[in-house]
Amino acid sequence: MSFVDEINKRRTFAIISHPDAGKTTLTEKLLLFGGAIQVAGAVKSNKIKKTATSDFMEIEKQRGISVATSVMAFNYRGLKINILDTPGHMDFQEDTFRTLTAADSVIVVIDVAKGVETQTEKLVKVCRMRKTPIIVFINKMDREGKEAFDLLDEIEQKLGLKTCPLSWPIGMGQRFKGVYNMYEEKLNLFTAHGKQTEEETIEFTDLSNPDLEKYVDEKPANELREEVEMVEEVYPEFVRQDYLDGKISPVFFGSAINNFGVKELLDCFVEIAPTPLPRITEERQVNPTEDKFSGFVFKIHANIDPRHRDRIAFLRICSGIFKRNTNYLHIRQNKKMKFSNPTSFMAEKKSVVDEAYPGDIVGLYDSGNFKIGDTVTEGEILHFKGIPSFSPEQFRYVNNADPLKSKQLAKGLEQLMDEGVAQLFIKDLNGRKIIGTVGALQFEVIQYRLKHEYGASCDYEPVNLAKACWIECDDAAKLKEFTTRRKRDMAVDKDGNMVFLAESKWVLKTVQESFPEIKFHFTSEF
Ligand code: G4P
């Protein structure tokens, strides 16, 4: 198979949802279709259970499970599908943001009863910023929930997505009869036999055909006719290019647990989803078909074995062919490196790969060389963009609790920050270290991991901060004036960038008004 054929065979995407909407269940059903797993229950949820905050071993165990399921590849209809898993727990949403940089498209799962939930809003916002193609799957149709039209309105309003239903439900909950697949013009009937369900598919091109009543009672049949007519009037026609440009989002309805509507979703996905897309670097755009290899690290996962400090760096291949035991350039360190055991992930199995193509993800064993966002190439100096740090919301001073272990603490903190567990800021005024995170759980994870992996101890002290912003100004004199006047609020991040630490949203607002020439950014990349 030619290089270009290999690229065109690949579809790399992420499934995102608010916890409990059914992401794990859907992933599992997709893998079953691909024959990548044989039995239900093989995919472990990487959800960090709500109770886990007090049980650190449990957190680590669960994070460990998510290593194995970080990438799940399977073959389907001659294509190689790479699913990127995203952490369910809200405190790890930065991980999810970064994973999205490695995906070419996204499937959003929404619970029919709960509708659009907060985490989905945040994640979709990031996708929209990047114009990532999005398919929406409305799950749990076997339960009572919101009316389809209301739900689509909610998706448009809260997520800002222009929806384009490609299937339409016939009832819901107890009255759920199935869906009409408008994309394939087929009727998919849902028949529940106790807990077991079956799906019956019937070609059905014209809903006005009275034969519809053979399959569905008169009332739901008429409702379906009316609703589909309305859908055709109200919603835009499906044009693949509009989906690829992030302008419209196809919507499917189903029930993942019953494996209903999942095959339709997958069949449509493989037809319309993008092949590996070009990526932007600071220097130029990199196209997947270029013959020289390039890739970037979007996730680093510590191994949970405390005796080894090995980590796995997940590399997305952006161009060329990645080969085992070949010298590549680690750009940030300006160092030649080769990888003897690059790992690929097929469902729950890991294996060493000799070659990987654009769109693929390989896991590289790392002893501390990589940071999130690092670029690896055959020699060209490139820096992939789009892997920013997000402004944290919770802050604490971090102090060394064991004076004899200050080196270990410094090393541990540096490596954990490279992994993207949290962000470290150093205050200009007194050199004190402040850790900023998105969620409270990370503080406990850091403390636990410093102790168990680095033998270091830290404690925290409260600090009155609400927001960290990266600042910039074209006028050097004005910038100097600002940083001098606000010296006590200034800090640097791990890369030496200037950061303004605001005590409250009110302070931030007044400072923004007093210094209109200073730009305040809420992500590290601008
Ligand atoms: P997540 O990864 O998005 O967090 O969700 P997950 O798949 O773990 O699903 C959350 C819960 O919703 C699970 O129930 C799962 O069985 C259920 N679920 C998923 N899809 C459907 C569906 O189509 N219909 C219905 N009725 N339920 C669905 P649980 O009780 O939390 O866990 P479990 O004990 O079933 O594993």
Residues whose N, C-alpha, C, O or C-beta is under 5 A from the ligand:
A	BS01	G4P	S17 H18 P19 D20 A21 G22 K23 T24 T25 L26 S45 G88 N139 K140 M141 D142 R143 G254 S255 A256 I257 N258
